[in-house]
């Protein structure tokens, strides 16, 4: 079993931090769901949840694609920053960056086009459900699912760019802090691609505050839970 190996110095501390963050994000997510559902309705929450992951899903795909396309020359060309440390590191390659942008953008474009051309049916169904909705309005849905056509390629590109760019920015600061490749960079590891994707899209679209909050809480809760389970059953060497 991977987690039966002799732990490295500081490993136990990082395991404890991982557990603490898992509890914090899980409890915070549950509190958000309960508070929002009480203030509005469970139907409103389900719509917010669906819109959140329709928006961020391509960023998840881009994040995964970087793992499978990470080959070729390092982006920094082996060069050091003014502090004498590598700019990004050997594992940040053009293959991973371009692959993440490409597959994330294609996924976002596909999602958007499917929703765009099926919006009349979605709107007709939503019209029959308005009695259950206190926060969500039809104009709200239209803004997300049926934006001006020129917005779609921009959103697709920025959703694809968010994950690779966030990963690169995080790597830059890890090198400055002398955090080794594969070592945890807490909070940044959990939120880098989410924050970057949100910020890039805010340039073009005013994301709802509840969607932003849900993504910032639920994404770390999901990833930390999945990694902890994988660690406990011996599929990962660390729970982060």
Steps between C-alpha positions, in 0.01 A plus 500: 500500500634844404412659832698236694836642387723680746368857502728781391573789738197724518272242335285444810459876539375528142259210554352685799471820297326304224246359747439843656439663162273213398284552810494878452394485135248219556331675792505834317343343192225334703428826682481684168257245355277513809505880529427557131224238491332649809532859377368411155417139409661165427395546137695826487804322639476221243495756220798685650682169537431403139605837361816495713622174357392575145723807533799338669479151343729591208760629747496158669553338160787737423654420838488126426619542141823662617598175670461297179659753265785613724799434280746689287716795592456682831332838463782683678763344272706403803555866591516639851325803644693791656509307829703222337214248515320345205227719356233226493681167521568198282147355523326806352516425129358651184324171430310513828415867468379483139320170564314646797393810309395297195293232671350741752399742223350223286299373799375850584407567138309172483313566824410854398378410153284213627336727758473792257310304234283321756418810701138536372416156641685575824321834537161338436563245773633765740183703444296212644723487810496866602265425790785308667764768437548805720851611394535375145324705231467426131725797417761345729488171308508677166814690593683174573355267239416736212757781497580706189658268244827697495552418870516122447847471340646741756354301789619175346855629464521653847351189664770296325772749590407529868638169623838505320557866584406450865730199523785701347451794738491261796818330379675838475427576865588145611845542349543832678405335832726198429206258515604189310302355210224277636516657846180664629445871457191527719196692381676585172493130404127485565395832347753605234310393189161600644608853591679560170206374294256716695715812467552452126127459443405795719654717229221390267216395726378603849491163675243465775650530848336176617651308209843636588459411870377149422793430269754635750358277775392185321798447268757465783252286696461260207868479407621459860236232565594307185873525574452396863301192398761411237773534765316288755455212253860521382441652157690819583815563700355816659150629582531826302 
